[in-house]
Amino acid sequence: MTPRPVAWGETRYSIDETMMQSNILARTADLPKHSPWREQVRDAFRDAAELLEFLELPATTTTQPRFPMLVPRAFADRMEKANPDDPLLRQVLPDPGEHRVESGFVADPVGDRDARVGRGLLHKYHGRVLLVSTGACAVHCRYCFRQEFPYADNHAGSRQWHAAIDYIAANPEIDEVILSGGDPLMLSTTRLKELTDRLAGIEHLHRLRIHTRLPVVLPDRVDKSLLHWLEHLPWPVVMVLHANHAREFDDSVDQATRRLRRAGVHLLNQAVLLKGINDGFESQRALVRRGLEAGVMPYYLHLLDRVAGADRYEVTEATATGLVERLRRELSGYLVPRLVREIAGAPYKLPVL
Ligand SMILES: *Cc1c(COP(=O)(O)O)cnc(C)c1O
């Protein structure tokens, strides 16, 4: 298996422009006290042996991972020491099984390539487009469905979003732009603002959506400049977080989500059903309850996208439907996520139950 030529996590960043004058300064007493988020990305665990040592676990046999490991310390701090089955660790620790060739597990399981309509722009569903704004992310989940995505030629970062903006401007049926990636919040706030300033000139846009895992894995990303940007956007903003386990939430995440909500952002969560991590009833119930405590409503529960290298995470459809059936019986309706599967070429994410 030869590693892909994509520079996962190797990006070096310029210092973000700080926005000093913000009307939210008055209520930012709970702002982060740790090092700035970019430094935290720089200092993230990139070596499995180092992470295992930090967790007081024995080193395992090392194989070259399918793509580099990347785990911020803020996330590793929430892992239980000396527990090889920790549900957070299991999401991010490379495994020799990633090199297994399993039929049905492919490079592009959701048909992203066929949905490309311009550099970094995917138009799959009516009315909304997804902008792959960067290939970088602060955490490399081993089941990432875009792990093989050719970001080098196909993201709209680095001021290369003219084509995407032209496409959106020329298609009045598009009223929502989804910033995704990678993780869009890996871009500097200055860069994000440049992008939304351009989008603000398009009259038929009415909503902005941001798909991000950073408020969960690196809550200090929710800093003053980000909040200032969010507060001043001209559209309703929906942020879809990605947490798979109740233990991904802690006090620092609660503070980040509180700040986001104060900035007027609607918070939803999507999770992926993962074998051995969150495929039990208790685990799913704890996730949606804990999410609500952080002000986050469940959105989707995805069946695993069958990306090459991720077969060890797959949960059977029977287990998934049984699980959601029980959630429906025992929880308030709004706490039950929609169980969906993404099929390449389908007009929406297909309900499984
Ligand atoms: C998932 C996805 C969306 C959003 O779908 P919703 O059902 O509105 O959440 C949009 N575009 C692409 C390319 C997607 O993969």
Ligand as a Chemical Component Dictionary entry (heavy atoms), coordinates in Angstrom:
data_LIG
# 
_chem_comp.id                   LIG 
_chem_comp.type                 NON-POLYMER 
_chem_comp.pdbx_formal_charge   0 
_chem_comp.three_letter_code    LIG 
# 
loop_
_chem_comp_atom.comp_id 
_chem_comp_atom.atom_id 
_chem_comp_atom.alt_atom_id 
_chem_comp_atom.type_symbol 
_chem_comp_atom.charge 
_chem_comp_atom.model_Cartn_x 
_chem_comp_atom.model_Cartn_y 
_chem_comp_atom.model_Cartn_z 
_chem_comp_atom.pdbx_ordinal 
LIG C1 C1 C 0 -24.469 15.209 3.026  1  
LIG C2 C2 C 0 -24.331 16.180 1.918  2  
LIG C3 C3 C 0 -25.141 17.317 1.858  3  
LIG C4 C4 C 0 -26.156 17.637 2.922  4  
LIG O1 O1 O 0 -27.236 16.796 2.932  5  
LIG P1 P1 P 0 -28.414 17.114 3.965  6  
LIG O2 O2 O 0 -29.307 15.940 3.860  7  
LIG O3 O3 O 0 -29.042 18.408 3.592  8  
LIG O4 O4 O 0 -27.758 17.208 5.324  9  
LIG C5 C5 C 0 -24.994 18.157 0.784  10 
LIG N1 N1 N 0 -24.103 17.930 -0.186 11 
LIG C6 C6 C 0 -23.307 16.847 -0.164 12 
LIG C7 C7 C 0 -22.351 16.647 -1.267 13 
LIG C8 C8 C 0 -23.380 15.942 0.899  14 
LIG O5 O5 O 0 -22.564 14.890 0.918  15 
# 
loop_
_chem_comp_bond.comp_id 
_chem_comp_bond.atom_id_1 
_chem_comp_bond.atom_id_2 
_chem_comp_bond.value_order 
_chem_comp_bond.pdbx_ordinal 
LIG C1 C2 SING 1  
LIG C2 C3 SING 2  
LIG C2 C8 DOUB 3  
LIG C3 C4 SING 4  
LIG C3 C5 DOUB 5  
LIG C4 O1 SING 6  
LIG O1 P1 SING 7  
LIG P1 O2 DOUB 8  
LIG P1 O3 SING 9  
LIG P1 O4 SING 10 
LIG C5 N1 SING 11 
LIG N1 C6 DOUB 12 
LIG C6 C7 SING 13 
LIG C6 C8 SING 14 
LIG C8 O5 SING 15 
# 
